[in-house]
């Protein structure tokens, strides 16, 4: 297994929109939002490039969740607003934005809504093009647990790795005693630990 490091990774947060959040009922909204906020804070603290994208904001999907707008205002301002392309990687504007942000980095941290539509396809497409893709599954969800399970099975068969927020952060920092470890502990304490035990 290749470990992801802050120096060789780019983060893609896909379609974390207020309307789309309502379709991700395979896990609680509070969990999804908290994990997504933690990812955004980790990216900002560790200087990991982030690309945000949304789909059809003027329809039921709505705007990007306000928590992301507040943490990543510049990235939000430059977000790629897709016009219905399901596989974000097939949108030329998005692909160009990701390649520019990555600047040669080949490790992709990915999360979004929903796992069964908006994550599975770009995760597989980017893997096929030589990227190492890691999906933080609990920073997203699907309309059903079955849909989440099928999506995970599909992307793992294609070589995409699946992780959860705690495991991802531990991999990234490698030591809690490091400067990065201290930053990560603070983020975990604010956005992850408070809801541990509230949900299955």
C-alpha positions in Angstrom: 0.0 0.0 0.0 1.3 3.4 -0.9 0.9 5.9 2.0 -0.6 9.3 1.1 1.4 12.3 2.3 0.5 16.0 2.3 3.3 16.8 -0.2 2.0 14.4 -2.9 -1.8 14.7 -2.6 -4.6 16.7 -3.9 -8.1 16.8 -2.4 -11.4 16.7 -4.4 -14.6 17.5 -2.7 -17.5 16.7 -5.1 -21.1 18.0 -4.9 -21.3 18.6 -1.2 -24.5 20.6 -1.8 -27.4 21.4 0.5 -29.9 19.6 -1.6 -27.7 16.6 -2.5 -27.1 16.1 1.2 -30.7 15.1 1.5 -30.1 12.1 -0.8 -27.2 10.7 1.3 -29.3 8.9 3.9 -27.0 5.8 4.2 -25.4 7.7 7.1 -26.4 10.7 9.2 -26.1 14.2 7.8 -24.3 15.3 10.9 -21.6 12.7 10.3 -21.2 13.6 6.6 -20.9 17.3 7.3 -18.5 16.8 10.3 -16.2 14.5 8.3 -16.3 16.9 5.3 -15.5 19.9 7.5 -12.6 17.9 9.0 -11.2 17.1 5.5 -11.4 20.8 4.5 -9.7 21.9 7.7 -7.0 19.2 7.2 -6.4 20.4 3.6 -6.1 24.0 4.8 -3.8 23.2 7.7 -1.5 21.0 5.6 -1.6 23.1 2.4 -3.1 20.3 0.3 -4.6 21.8 -2.8 -8.4 21.4 -2.9 -10.8 21.5 -5.9 -14.5 22.0 -5.2 -17.2 21.2 -7.8 -21.0 21.4 -7.8 -23.7 20.2 -10.2 -26.8 22.2 -11.2 -26.8 24.6 -8.2 -29.9 26.4 -9.5 -32.0 23.2 -9.2 -32.7 20.9 -6.3 -29.0 20.2 -5.7 -28.6 23.8 -4.4 -25.4 25.5 -3.3 -22.3 24.0 -1.7 -22.9 23.5 2.0 -22.1 26.8 3.9 -19.5 25.0 6.1 -17.3 24.4 3.1 -17.8 27.9 1.8 -16.7 29.3 5.1 -13.5 27.1 5.4 -12.5 27.3 1.8 -13.7 30.7 0.5 -11.1 31.0 -2.3 -11.7 27.4 -3.5 -15.4 28.0 -3.4 -15.1 31.1 -5.5 -13.2 29.1 -8.1 -15.3 26.0 -7.9 -16.3 24.2 -11.1 -20.0 24.5 -11.6 -20.9 21.6 -13.8 -24.1 21.6 -15.9 -25.2 18.0 -15.3 -22.2 15.9 -16.3 -22.5 12.9 -14.0 -18.8 11.9 -14.1 -17.0 15.0 -13.0 -13.8 13.8 -14.6 -15.5 13.9 -18.0 -16.1 17.7 -17.6 -13.2 19.4 -19.4 -13.4 22.4 -17.1 -13.2 20.2 -14.0 -10.4 18.0 -15.4 -8.3 21.0 -16.2 -8.9 22.5 -12.8 -7.8 19.3 -11.1 -4.7 18.9 -13.2 -3.7 22.5 -12.5 -4.3 22.2 -8.8 -2.5 18.8 -8.6 0.5 20.1 -10.5 1.9 16.6 -11.0 0.6 15.1 -7.7 -0.8 11.7 -8.4 -2.4 10.9 -5.0 -6.1 11.9 -5.0 -8.2 12.2 -1.8 -11.8 12.2 -2.8 -15.2 12.5 -1.0 -18.6 13.7 -2.0 -22.3 13.2 -2.6 -23.4 10.8 -3.5 -21.0 7.9 -3.4 -23.1 5.8 -5.7 -23.2 8.4 -8.5 -20.9 11.4 -8.0 -17.9 9.5 -6.5 -17.7 6.1 -8.0 -17.3 7.2 -11.6 -14.6 9.9 -11.3 -12.7 7.6 -8.8 -12.6 4.8 -11.3 -11.8 7.1 -14.3 -8.9 8.8 -12.5 -7.5 5.4 -11.4 -7.6 4.3 -15.0 -5.6 7.3 -15.9 -2.8 6.5 -13.5 -3.9 8.3 -10.3 -3.9 6.7 -6.8 -7.4 7.4 -5.5 -8.5 7.2 -1.9 -12.2 7.7 -1.1 -13.0 8.9 2.4 -16.3 7.1 2.5 -17.9 8.6 5.6 -17.6 12.1 4.2 -20.2 11.1 1.8 -23.2 8.8 1.5 -25.8 7.3 -0.8 -29.6 7.0 -1.0 -29.4 3.5 0.5 -26.8 1.3 2.2 -27.1 -1.1 -0.7 -26.1 1.7 -3.1 -23.2 2.6 -0.9 -22.0 -1.0 -0.8 -22.3 -1.5 -4.5 -20.4 1.7 -5.2 -17.6 0.7 -2.8 -17.4 -2.7 -4.4 -17.2 -1.2 -7.9 -14.4 1.3 -7.1 -12.4 -1.2 -5.1 -12.5 -3.7 -7.9 -11.0 -0.9 -10.1 -8.1 -0.3 -7.6 -9.5 2.6 -5.6 -8.8 2.5 -1.9 -11.5 3.1 0.7 -10.9 4.7 4.1 -12.7 6.5 6.9 -11.8 9.9 8.4 -9.8 8.6 11.5 -7.8 6.1 9.4 -7.1 8.7 6.7 -5.9 11.4 9.1 -3.7 8.8 11.0 -2.1 7.8 7.6 -1.5 11.4 6.6 0.2 12.6 9.8 2.1 9.3 10.7 2.8 10.6 14.3 0.5 12.3 16.8 3.6 13.9 18.4 4.5 15.8 15.2 3.5 19.4 14.5 1.0 18.0 11.9 -0.2 15.5 14.5 -1.1 18.3 16.9 -3.0 20.1 14.2 -4.9 16.9 13.3 -5.8 16.2 16.9 -7.3 19.7 17.3 -9.4 19.1 14.1 -10.5 15.6 15.3 -11.5 17.1 18.7 -13.6 19.8 17.1 -15.4 17.9 14.3 -15.1 14.2 14.7 -14.8 13.1 18.3 -17.9 15.0 19.6 -20.2 12.7 17.6 -18.4 9.4 18.2 -20.9 6.9 19.6 -24.0 8.9 18.5 -24.3 6.8 15.3 -23.6 3.2 14.2 
